[in-house]
Amino acid sequence: MRRKHSEVRDPKEIERILSLTNIGRLATNGQDGYPYITPLNFVAMEGNIYFHCAPKGEKLDNLRRDPRVCFEVDVPLSYLDIGLDPGRPICNLHQYYHCVIIRGTATAVSDNSLKVAALNALISKHENSEDFTPVTDDMSAYKACEVIEVKPVSVTAKSDLGQNVPEENRKAIAQYLFKRNQPGDREAVAAMGYDFS
């Protein structure tokens, strides 16, 4: 990673970033040689990524031919707009965010108990509740879908929060974002380590 100041190495923080969003992007190797990227619902469980899908389609064809994948999530926070400093060159505008990139191998889950556990974890994450009828292996919906497991080979993560900005400027940015209060601003301020409340 080129910007080491933004690198996230703590596995618990990586897990937290993965929990902040329900949508990730899976890149597979297409038969035509082009990468094929699919946005999908996912859950991280026991160090792996799980998602469900229809039992047929280009994504599964690609995985059966070549199980190597790249999975990415990003959590946009604050965009540092021109209002922060109207004299700043336009190419210096910036976006704060978290991201995780996983390179790994993907296979269809054949173990019934793991498939059930992954589907229930997926529902629980998306419903943000444990209050739902659990999936069982005798349900028609269970039989109508595939669950894919992505086992990581490498994981990189980044939180771009202006870590390389001098403290005085960084605090001024956080104050600007707190006052601006657009979506993502308060989360960025907290992630930067400031509390102005």
C-alpha positions, 0 to 999 in steps of 0.5 A: 500500500502506497499510503501507509499512513492510511493503512488499517492492520487491526483485524477487529477494525477491518471486521468493523469496516466490513460491518458498516455496509451491506453491499460489496463488489465481487470481481471475477475473471470473465471468459472473455478476459475482462474482469466482471464486477458484481455488487452483492449483499454479503456477510463476513463470518469467521474470517470469510465472506459469504453471499447468496445468489441464483444457481445460474449466471455469469458470476457462477460460470466465472467462479467455476472456471476460475475461483480467484476473486477480488472482493471490495467494500467501501464506506464513503464518509465526507467529501472535502468540497470547495467550501472548505477552502475556496482558494484550493486547486480543484485537483486538491478536493478529496473524499474521506472513506474506509475500504477493504480489499480481499483477494481470495478463492470462491467456492459454493458451500456444500455443507448444509449447516454452513449454508444455513448459518451463512444465510441466517447471518446474512439475514440478521446483518441486513435486518439488523435484528435477530427477530426473524424466522430462521432459514432451515434446509427444508425451505424452498428458498434454501434449495433455490439459492447458492451460497458462496464462500470467499476465503481470503488469501490477502486482505488490505484495508484503508481509512483515509481520514487526513492522517498525513495532514498537520494537526492544526489543519486536520482539526480545522477540517474536522470543525468544518465537517462538524458544522457543515453536517452533511451525510457522513460528516459526523461519522468522519469527525468521530473516525478522525478522533474529534468530539465537538458535541 
